[in-house]
């Protein structure tokens, strides 16, 4: 109690001075005090929080930009994945059309069977030396058959519908009078293809090293 009384006694001169001030002076002191309190609140509380909010807004903007970029990259990734799948499908189709070495005999047998099913008489069916073309090789087959024009057309159609790639070129037709009317002797080259696992240059290089 004594301490509080002493504090009031020490402030009594200040109160006396305030009582002596005019009303305008009191209002000025009051307004000044409010301005000081408001300034202190702004710098000590509001301004730091505003700075924090500004930093969070900048971080949010950066995060949104990163998210948008990630979404664009994800869409591009899906595009390239789908494109890769399409390329794989096309590659498998090409590999199916290009038989490997062990499948060549059955393919040649299929060409011969197509001609016999069409009713042609084979005079010549001779596979020739392979012609290497990088990752694949051509296998030409000299063919000579006797039969009617319709039978030859059926043969060519059957060859075109084989699951493997076979092309017919160098076609020549002459009348086979000794075989009867409307009979033709047809000569052509059937070219089939084989997939090569390794480029031909590598094999030659190995042989030189052995020497």
C-alpha positions, 0 to 999 in steps of 0.5 A: 500500500505504501509503495502504491501511495508513493507512486501516486505521490510521484505522479502528482506533479505530472497530473498538476501540470496536465491540469494546467494545460489548455484543452487544445494542448491536452487533445494534442498530447492525446492525439500524439500518444495515439499516433505513437501507439499506432506507429509502435503497433505497425512496426512491432506487429502489423509490418512483420506480419505483412512481410510474412504474408508477402513472403508466403504469397511469393512462395505460393506463386512459385509453387503454382508455377512449378505445379503448372510446369510439372503438369505440362511435363507430365502431359508431354511424358504421356505423349512420348510414352504413347508415341514409344508404344506406337513405335514398338507396335510398328517395330514388332510389325516390321520384325514380323515381316522380316523373318530371321534365318531359321524361318527362311526355308519355311517361307520359301516353301510357302512361296512354292506352295502358293504356286502349286495351289494356284495350279502352276507347273514349276520349271525353276525355283532357285534361291540365289545369293543373299544381298546384304542391305544393312540391318536386313538382307534380300534373298532373290529367288528365280522362278519359272512356271507354266500355266494360264494367265489367271493361274499366274495372277492367283499365284501373285495374289497369294504371294502378296498375302503372305505374312512376310514381305515378298515382292515379285519383279522382273516379270516376263511372259511368253506363250508356251505353245508346247503346253497347249493354248492359252498357256504361258511360261512366266519368269520372275524373281521373288524377293524376300527379306531376312533380318540381320542381327549384326551389321555385316562389317563386324563379322569381317572385322573379327576375321581380320583380327584372327589373321 
